[in-house]
Amino acid sequence: MSDLSFKLEVFEGPLDLLLSLIAKNKVDIYDIPIALILEQYLEYIEQMRLMDMEIAGEFIVMAADLMLIKSRMLLPKPVAEGEEEEDPRAKLARALIEYKRAKEAASYLSDQYALYAGRIAKEPEVLDTRSDLPDHIDIELLEKAMQRVLTKNSRLPDLARESERAIQRLLAAKIVPVSAKIFTVMRYLRRKGTCDFEEILMTAASRSELIAIFAATLELLKVQRVTMETTEEERVLLTLNRTHLREELAL
């Protein structure tokens, strides 16, 4: 009998042990060499006994079933003419196949649990594509103005051209809140009166601040605290709406 090495603690039951033996011997699950597998199965039980491990009754029952299958294969019973004798191993093969499928499914579910446990699924929302801005506000002109500022303002670094160290520095930079820039834009317009949108954008010292100014301006246009007009050159001029001046906070 060849020496076999088992990790006794990993087998969850007799079917688990049989699948391991079939894999070790590289045999077809539908054509199990019962004599060989039974010999190794009994050796495993003997190792459990020598290590004073408690042998579950289901292992003993399976050993008896394997012995019964072996005896049936040695002493085939007569069958009626025209009938085909069922392979004594067929029932065992079906049980092993079902167990193998269940084990693979359990392994897959375990992996999925490790990946997704603790996450909360959120149903997809239908986004409202309608703009909250008044109809006379041309968002495309605002976007063009911002793009021109990005193009000519070299103080605002392009992430695609920055080194890894510079990117880390940018990521660690303080995020500029939009609420703070709302007051900044209103102060600027109160002091300057009507001014070019790009002039306000050019006061930004970072991309984060530039984006915050852009978002703040959109918010002010939406609530009509600021009005917008365009020139023939497609420049955007912003003016503080004086009708709401009394409602403003002290600036």
N, C-alpha and C positions, 0 to 999 in steps of 0.2 A: 504494500500500500504506500503510495507516495505521500510525503509529508506536505501538509496543507497549513497555510498561515491564515488565521481568521481574526478579524476584529470583532470579538464576540459581542461587544456592546452595541453594535450598529444594527443588528438584525431585529426587526420589529415583530417578526413572527416566522412561522415555517415557510410560508410562500416567499417571504423576503430572502430567507436563506437559500431556498431552491433556485430563485432567480440569480443569486450570486454564484452558486455552483454551476449553473448552466452557462453563465457569462465566463467564468474561469475556464471551463472546459471547451468553450466555443462550440457548443452543440445546438442543434435546431430544437426550438421549444416544442415543435410538433413531432419530433423524433428523438425523445429523451432516452439515452442509454441508462435504463433504470438501475441495472446492477452497479454501474460506476457511481451514479449519483447517490444511490442508497448507501453505498460504502462510505462515501465522503460525508454524507448526512449523519450517519451513525458516529463517525469519527468526531464530528463537531459536538454532538451530544455528549460523547465521552469526555471531550475536553471541558465542557461545561461542568460535568460531574467532578472531574479532577480539580477544578478550580473552586469547588464548593459553591457553584452558582445554582440558584434555584431554577430548575428546569420546568418551564410551563407545560401544562398538560397538552396544549395544542401541538407542541413539538413531538410528544410521544404519540399522539393520534396520527400525525402525519407520517411518522416512522412506520406505524402499523399499516397505513394506507399504501405506502411505498412497497412494503413487503407483500401486501395483497396483490398489488399490480404486478410485481415480479413473478409471483406464483402463477397468476393467470396467464402471463406471457409464456411461462414454461409449460403450462398445462392448458392448452387451448381447449375450450369446451366445444362440443359438436354443435353445429348450427343446421337449421333446416335447409333443404336444397333450394338454391336460388337466393338465399339470404346471405348478406355479407356480415361477417363478424366485426363488431365494433372494436376498435383498438382500445385495450384496457387503459392506455395512457391518455385517451381523448379528453376525459372529464378533467384530469389534472392539467392538461394543456390549456383548456378553456379557462380554468380557474387562474392559472398563471398569467394568461393574456389579460384577463380583467383586472387582476391585481397590478400588473405592470402599467396598464392605462391609468388606473387610479393613482398610482405612485407618481407617474409623470405629471398628471394633472395637479396633484398636491404640491409637487416641486415648483411647477409654473405659478400656482397661486401664491406660494410662499415668496417667490421672487417678486411678484407683483405687489404683494403686501409690503415687502421691504422697500420697494420703490415709491409706493403711493400712499402708505399708511399715514394718517394724520392730515392728509390733504382734504380740502373741502371743494367739491365740484360746484361750479356756478353755471347755471343755465345761460346759454348765449343770449345776448340782448340785441334787439333790432335797433340799430343806431338811427337817430333822427338826423337826416342829412340836410334838413332845412336850416338856414342860417338865422341866428338870433339878431343879426345886425339889421338896421333899417335898410329898406330897399335901395336908397340912394347911396349907400356906402359901397364902394368898389374895393373888395378885399384884394383883388389881383394887383391893384396899384400899390396897396400897402406892402404886399409881398415883394413887388419889384423894387420898392424903396429899400426894403430890408436887404435884398440881395445886392443892391448897389453898395450899400454900406459894408456888407461882408466882403465884397470884392476889393474895395479901395482902402479899407481900414486894416492895415497890416498889424495893428496892435492886437487884433483878435485872431489867435493862432488857429490854423487849420488842423483839425485832429488827424487827418490822413497823412499829414507831413511831419507830425511830431514824433519824437523818439519815445520809447516806452517809458523812460523816466519822466518826460514832460507830460505824457498822458496820465501817469499816476498823480502828478502834481495837479493836473486839471481836475481829476476825479476827486481829489481831496479838498478842492476849493469850496468855499462856502456857497451854498445855493441861495440865490437872491429871490426873496418872496415877491410875488406879483403885487400883493397888497402894498408893499413899501414903494414900489415903482408907480402905483396909481397916484400917490401923493407927490412923488417926484415930478411926474408929467404935469399935474395940475399946478404945482408951484412954478414950473418952468413957463407954462402958458400964461399964468397970471402976471409974471414978470415981463415976458416978451410980447404978450398979445398974440397975434397970429404969427405962426412960424412954420417953416418947412419941417415935415415929419422926419426927414433925414437928419436935420440938425439935432433933433432930440435923440435920435438913435446914435449919433456920433458921440454922445456923452458917455456911452457905455464903455466900461473898462475891461469887460470880459464877455464871452459868449453867453454865459448865464445871465448877466445883467441885460444884455441886448435882447434876449428872448423874453425876459421879464418885462422890459419896456414895451416890446411889441404886444404882449398879452395884455398889459395894463391899458394900452391905447385902445385895443379892441373892446375891452370892458367899458371904458369911458364912452366910447362911441355907442355901444349898445344901450347904455342907460342915458345917453344924450347929454352927458356932462360936457362933452366935447363935440364940436361940429367939424365937418370935413368938406373941403372943396378942392377941386383939381384945376390945374392950369393947362394951357394948350400943350405945354411940354410934358404933360403927365406927371407933374410934380404934385405932391400931396401937401396941402396946407391945413393946419389944425388951429382951431380957435376955441378958447374956453367959453362955454355957454353961460353968459352972465345971468340968465334968468334963474339959474340954480345956485348963484353965488352965495345967497344967504343960507343955503342948506349945507354948504361946505364946512368942514372943520377948519379951525384956525390954522392957517398955513404959515 
